[in-house]
Amino acid sequence: MSGTKELTELQVFKTVLYHSVVIIALPVISFFTSKVFFFDGVLGLNHVPSNVYSAGVAVVVLHIALGAFIYRAYFDDQSRTPTKRD
């Protein structure tokens, strides 16, 4: 029983750590890649509009990552709820 509990706690920790890294890293990466390659490079925008649009992209990516975490936390928890056997 203790081994199973520790295994599930490790799985939960890995899941939370993974989603934390995704929530922190993806918006930053999407900001700079969209700014440098798309808004500055392809579209040739000035610095201020480029920064604003890139921030918008980062906000959208952040909401998607948060939504994925909430979805995983909500539905994964329901699927692992133990059923009572008589």
C-alpha positions as CSV (number, residue, x, y, z in Angstrom):
1,M,0.0,0.0,0.0
2,S,2.8,2.4,0.9
3,G,4.6,1.7,-2.4
4,T,1.4,2.4,-4.4
5,K,0.8,5.7,-2.5
6,E,4.4,6.8,-3.1
7,L,4.1,5.9,-6.8
8,T,0.9,8.0,-7.2
9,E,2.5,10.9,-5.3
10,L,5.5,10.7,-7.7
11,Q,3.2,10.7,-10.7
12,V,1.3,13.7,-9.4
13,F,4.6,15.5,-8.7
14,K,5.8,14.8,-12.2
15,T,2.6,15.9,-13.7
16,V,2.5,19.2,-11.8
17,L,6.2,19.8,-12.5
18,Y,5.7,19.2,-16.2
19,H,2.7,21.6,-16.4
20,S,4.5,24.2,-14.3
21,V,7.4,24.2,-16.7
22,V,5.0,24.4,-19.7
23,I,3.1,27.2,-18.1
24,I,6.3,29.2,-17.5
25,A,8.3,28.3,-20.6
26,L,5.8,28.2,-23.5
27,P,4.5,31.8,-23.2
28,V,8.1,33.2,-23.0
29,I,9.2,31.1,-26.0
30,S,6.1,31.9,-28.0
31,F,6.6,35.7,-27.3
32,F,10.1,35.8,-28.6
33,T,9.7,33.4,-31.5
34,S,6.6,35.2,-32.8
35,K,8.2,38.6,-32.3
36,V,11.5,37.8,-34.0
37,F,10.4,35.5,-36.7
38,F,6.8,36.6,-37.5
39,F,6.1,40.1,-36.5
40,D,9.6,41.6,-37.0
41,G,10.8,39.3,-39.7
42,V,7.9,38.4,-42.0
43,L,5.6,41.4,-41.3
44,G,8.3,44.0,-40.6
45,L,6.4,45.8,-37.9
46,N,7.9,48.4,-35.6
47,H,9.0,47.5,-32.1
48,V,5.9,48.6,-30.2
49,P,3.2,46.9,-32.3
50,S,5.4,43.9,-32.6
51,N,5.7,43.7,-28.8
52,V,2.0,44.1,-28.3
53,Y,1.0,41.4,-30.8
54,S,3.7,39.1,-29.4
55,A,2.3,39.6,-25.9
56,G,-1.1,38.7,-27.2
57,V,0.3,35.5,-28.6
58,A,1.9,34.7,-25.3
59,V,-1.3,35.4,-23.4
60,V,-3.2,33.0,-25.7
61,V,-0.6,30.3,-25.3
62,L,-0.7,30.8,-21.5
63,H,-4.4,30.3,-21.5
64,I,-4.2,27.2,-23.5
65,A,-1.5,25.8,-21.2
66,L,-3.6,26.7,-18.1
67,G,-6.7,25.1,-19.7
68,A,-4.8,21.9,-20.4
69,F,-3.6,21.8,-16.8
70,I,-7.1,22.4,-15.4
71,Y,-8.5,19.8,-17.8
72,R,-5.9,17.2,-16.8
73,A,-6.3,17.9,-13.1
74,Y,-10.1,17.7,-13.2
75,F,-10.6,14.7,-15.5
76,D,-7.6,12.7,-14.4
77,D,-8.7,13.0,-10.8
78,Q,-12.2,11.7,-11.6
79,S,-10.8,8.7,-13.5
80,R,-8.5,7.7,-10.6
81,T,-11.2,8.0,-7.9
82,P,-11.3,4.6,-6.3
83,T,-14.7,2.8,-6.4
84,K,-16.0,1.1,-3.3
85,R,-16.4,-2.6,-3.6
86,D,-18.7,-4.5,-1.3
